Amino acid sequence: MPYISEKTKLAGTEYDKRIKLTMEDKKEVCYLYEASKYSIHGLAKKFKVSRRLIQFILFPERLVKARANRDWQKYYTKKKNRGYMKKHRRYKQTLYKLGLLKL
């Protein structure tokens, strides 16, 4: 039986775990890179994210190219996805039980 919170959307809320950097962080990344204070690798360490994410922020055309080539599919397996979805549903249910998530 599905969780009661199954249909609730988390995208764009403060509880969305997929968002690694806020808009302010992204602006700071651009500023620090353009001011030549940090390299891409240094920024990735400073913000505790991957180099690839920093590159996508600095060079959006690379993200478009990666999506067009379906680069992301090399990391995807059905077994992994099933586990991630199960974990995500439990996370949403926990938020719902704590009263942090509205239906």
N, C-alpha and C positions, 0 to 999 in steps of 0.2 A: 504494500500500500504506500502511495507517495506521501512525502512530508507535506504538511499544510503550507509550508513556505516555498514549495517547489516553483510556483509561478511568479514569485516576487523577483524583481530585477534588482541586481546590485550594481550594475554598470553605472559609473559616474557618481556613485555615492562614496562617502568616506570609508565604507567597509569593503570597497572593491580592492581585492588584493592584487589584481593585475596591474594596477597603476603603480609604477616604481618611483616616478618623479613627478612632483607637482609642476604647474606652469611656471612658478617662481624659480624652482630648481632648474628647469629647462632654460630659462632666460639667463640664469647665473652660469650655466654650463657654456652657453654661447658667448657670454661676456668674458669669462675666464679664458676660453680658447682663443678668442679674437685678440685679447690683450696679451697673448703669448705667455701667460703665467703658468699654464699647465698643458701637458700633452694629452692626447686621447687616453692613453693608458693611465696617466696621473689622475685625470678626471674620473675615470672608471673606479679607481681605488678610492678617491675622495668621497664619491657618492655611493660606493658599494653596489655598483651595478656592472653589467658586462660592457666590454669595449664596443660590442656591436650596437647596444642601445645608444651609447654616446655618439657613435657614427651616424645612426639614424636621426638623432636630434640635430647634429651639425650639418649633415648632408641628406636632406629628405629624399633626394632623387635615388639614393641607394635603397631606401625602403620601398619605393615604387618598383625598382628593378627586382628586388628580392621577392616581392609579392607576385610580380609578373612571372618570375621563374619558378614560383612555388618552392622557394628555398626552404621554407618552414616545414615542408612535408618530410624532410629527411629525419626529423626528430620525432615524428608522430608514429605511434603504434597503438593498435586498438586496446591492447592489454594495459598500457600505461594510461591511456585516456580514460578507461573504465575506472581505474583507481583514483585518478584526479577528480573525476566527476563525483564519485562517492564521497571523497573528502570535502569537496565544495558543497555538496548538498547537506552534509552534516554541519558544516560551518554556518550555512544559512539557517539551519534549524536551531543551532545554538543561539544565534543572534535573535531569532524570533522568540525563543523561550526567555531570553534575558530582557525582552521588550524593546530592543534596539531597532528592530525591523518591523515596519508596518505592512500590512497586507493591502 
